[in-house]
């Protein structure tokens, strides 16, 4: 099992979109909205279940790190 960062997921999406012939063709093939695919490619939205399914990925628990120098208030 290999964990991918967001950039790697987007790179995989871009590769699959190119292979499909563009975002509209990719969206149609996977029963997704082409606007949604475009939003994910433009990083306006994160990849949801439909895109992850098309990329044969599944979400894993998000981790968080404490920011030591964050202002309090």
HUFEN-V748517 format. One record per pair of residues at least 24 apart in sequence whose ideal C-beta (glycine too) atoms are under 10 Angstrom apart, sorted by the first residue. I is the first residue (numbers start at 1). J is the second residue. If there is no record, write none. Layout:
I;J / I;J
//
This chain:
1;60 / 3;60 / 4;55 / 4;57 / 4;60 / 6;43 / 6;46 / 6;47 / 7;43 / 8;57 / 9;40 / 9;46 / 9;47 / 9;51 / 9;52 / 9;55 / 9;57 / 9;59 / 10;40 / 10;41 / 10;42 / 10;43 / 10;46 / 10;47 / 10;51 / 12;47 / 12;51 / 12;54 / 12;55 / 12;56 / 12;57 / 13;37 / 13;40 / 13;41 / 13;47 / 13;51 / 13;52 / 13;54 / 13;55 / 13;57 / 14;41 / 15;55 / 16;51 / 16;54 / 16;55 / 16;56 / 17;41 / 17;54 / 20;54 / 26;51 / 26;54 / 27;51 / 27;54 / 29;54 / 30;54 / 30;55
//
